């Protein structure tokens, strides 16, 4: 499959990343070692920007503050992309998560389509256990905050 222009996610990937998708996020620790985390609070604002709600107490957040370089693997039905970019803390304390999270914006610098002709990929999915459906409302509030304010022009 052809690669996309550096730094721009294709429209179907942007549409896929409107909230509720599991991503593998890789950061770099102080010793230069890669560290991966599973994150689900992620939204593509546009083809060049992905926002994440990152637990402010986490190793990932520590790593992002030290070295803003980040890689992400996006997996879904017939979607398999590797993204690389630079992360910046846009908001230290988000309002919507039930625990301390920073809003991190990732400027996408490289997009690689990892799909292969003739191979159908089925991506990971998650769901809430019975009695925990109220968490969907929390997630929707987080996604709305990650999307940012509506354009005024």
C-alpha positions in Angstrom: 0.0 0.0 0.0 1.2 3.5 -0.7 2.3 5.8 2.1 0.5 9.1 2.6 2.1 12.5 2.5 4.3 13.0 5.6 2.3 14.4 8.5 -1.2 13.9 7.1 -3.6 11.2 8.1 -6.0 10.1 5.3 -9.7 11.0 5.7 -10.8 7.5 6.7 -8.2 7.4 9.5 -9.3 10.8 10.8 -12.9 9.6 10.8 -11.9 6.4 12.6 -10.1 8.4 15.3 -13.1 10.4 16.6 -13.0 8.6 20.0 -13.2 5.2 21.5 -10.4 3.4 19.6 -7.6 1.6 21.4 -4.2 2.9 20.4 -0.7 1.7 21.4 1.3 4.7 22.2 5.1 4.6 22.5 7.1 7.2 24.4 10.8 7.3 25.3 12.1 7.3 28.9 15.0 9.2 30.4 17.5 6.4 29.4 16.2 6.4 25.8 14.3 3.1 26.1 10.9 2.8 24.4 7.8 2.4 26.6 4.4 1.4 25.3 0.9 2.2 26.8 -2.6 1.4 25.7 -4.7 4.5 25.4 -8.4 4.9 24.3 -9.0 8.6 24.9 -7.8 9.9 21.6 -9.3 12.1 18.9 -8.1 13.3 15.5 -8.9 17.0 15.4 -7.7 17.2 11.8 -5.4 15.3 9.4 -2.3 16.8 11.2 -3.3 16.7 14.8 -4.2 13.9 17.3 -5.2 14.7 20.8 -4.8 12.4 23.8 -6.0 12.5 27.4 -2.9 11.2 29.3 -3.0 10.3 33.0 -1.0 13.1 34.6 0.5 10.6 37.1 1.7 8.1 34.4 5.0 7.1 33.1 3.9 8.1 29.6 3.2 11.7 30.8 6.6 11.8 32.5 8.2 10.6 29.3 6.3 13.1 27.1 7.4 16.0 29.3 11.1 14.8 29.0 11.0 13.9 25.3 8.0 14.9 23.2 8.6 12.3 20.5 5.8 9.8 20.2 4.9 6.9 18.0 1.4 5.4 17.8 0.0 2.2 16.3 -3.7 2.6 15.2 -5.5 -0.7 14.7 -9.0 -1.3 13.6 -11.0 -3.3 11.1 -9.0 -2.9 7.8 -7.0 -0.2 9.5 -3.3 -0.6 10.4 -1.3 2.6 10.6 1.9 3.7 12.3 2.1 7.4 13.2 5.0 9.4 14.5 5.0 13.0 15.8 5.8 15.5 18.5 3.6 15.9 21.5 3.0 19.1 23.5 0.9 19.6 26.6 -2.0 21.8 25.5 -3.8 21.8 28.8 -2.3 20.7 32.1 -5.6 19.7 33.7 -8.6 18.5 31.7 -12.1 19.0 33.2 -13.9 15.9 32.0 -11.8 12.9 33.1 -12.5 11.3 36.5 -8.8 11.4 37.4 -6.0 13.9 36.6 -5.3 14.0 32.9 -3.4 16.4 30.7 -4.6 17.2 27.2 -1.7 16.3 24.9 -1.7 17.4 21.2 0.4 15.4 18.8 1.6 17.1 15.6 1.7 14.2 13.2 4.9 14.1 11.2 4.8 10.7 9.6 2.0 8.4 8.5 2.7 4.8 7.4 0.1 2.4 6.1 1.0 -1.0 7.5 -1.8 -2.8 5.7 -0.9 -5.5 3.2 -2.7 -6.5 0.0 -4.8 -9.6 0.5 -4.8 -9.4 4.3 -7.9 -8.4 6.3 -7.0 -7.0 9.7 -9.6 -7.1 12.5 -8.9 -4.5 15.1 -9.2 -4.6 18.9 -12.5 -3.4 20.5 -13.6 -2.8 24.0 -16.9 -2.6 25.8 -18.1 -1.9 29.3 -19.3 -4.6 31.7 -22.9 -4.6 32.7 -23.5 -1.9 35.4 -20.7 0.2 34.1 -22.5 1.8 31.1 -22.4 5.2 32.8 -18.7 5.3 31.8 -19.8 5.9 28.2 -21.0 9.4 29.2 -17.7 10.2 30.8 -15.9 9.1 27.6 -18.1 11.3 25.5 -17.3 14.3 27.6 -13.6 13.5 27.3 -13.8 13.2 23.5 -15.7 16.5 23.3 -12.9 18.2 25.3 -10.2 16.6 23.2 -11.9 17.9 20.0 -11.5 21.5 21.3 -13.8 24.4 20.7 -15.7 24.8 17.5 -14.1 27.1 14.9 -15.4 30.6 15.1 -14.8 31.6 11.5 
